[in-house]
């Protein structure tokens, strides 16, 4: 994995796909590197990843989903996602798109590239990671991508009025649901889950010859994601800082009896904002989630192997997919890449500690 990420870094720095070698400090958009990154991210996002999700879920045993351990995984992940989103939105004062990517970086784990090998090596069961993957694919990814779709539509409306704000009630709900369903990752996930449900009810499984093409195409998703990850690391992106709130005119402020709204504390401090966002993701990913899984798992009476499994899955690092999603929408891709690097590096001592304490 490190070699593939390094290859992506070399590809971006030397301009092997764009034909322009990047000099030190040069923005990749100025020399075509951003286009090469976007093509790889789009290929993974729209074709390879949906195929991978379909082939994986089509052969999933749904019995692994319904368990107390799965409930612990879902409850702790959902709770931490809500807390992270609240901090990103109302403490760090991030817009909806960057706040969504921050939340995903904090709670969306690398269940495929790292979780499955760990499940096989530690618990002799590759399907041990299925509850985590299903919650991410069916809940976290659709909701987050729906927010990113809405933010992208609002930014591209061109009239200065976000389209999402013009909708209310059931119209807004339907808009969000349709945005989530239209997402390629969601479509592949729902199709695979449907096949798994039909197979569970009828006892008939799809022949291997049917799934082989999806396996072949889906196998390209992890390396493409790693390459995109390395290419993003090659050219750090500045954190997008939204403009400070416009204070009301003196007469309006005096008439309303309220003071002008102060600017967020981080305005003009791009590096400080990046560090705060990455630190939040690392804190949730490497510390709070394993502790929350251990506390809730102990409270509901999980036995030692099930508790160790749940805590291990909660200690996984941020998934490379988060960088792919962020690059696809052009939101906080550099921040997502750094969060992935730090959580991946720090997950090693955390997993060792989990194994020592619960193994």
Buried (B, 14 or more C-beta within 10 A) or exposed (E): BEEBBEBBBEBBBEBBBBEBEBEEEBEBEEBBBBEBBBEBBBBBBBBBBBBBBBBBBBBBEBEBBEBBBBBBBBBBBBBBBEBBBEBBBEEBBBBBBBBBBBBBBBBBBBBBBBBBEBBBEBBEEEBBBBBBBBBBBBBBBBBBBBBBBBBBBBBEEEEEEBBBEEBEEEEBEEBBEEBBEEBBBBBBBBBBBEBBEBBBEEEEBBEEEEBEEBBEBBBBBBBBBBBBBBBBBBBBBEBBBEEEEEEBEEEEBEEEEEEEEEBBEBBEBEEEBBBBBBEBBBBBBBEBBBEBBBEBBEEBEBEEBBBBBBBBBBBBBBBBBBBBBBBBBBBBBBBBBBBBBBBBEBBEEBBEEBBEEBE
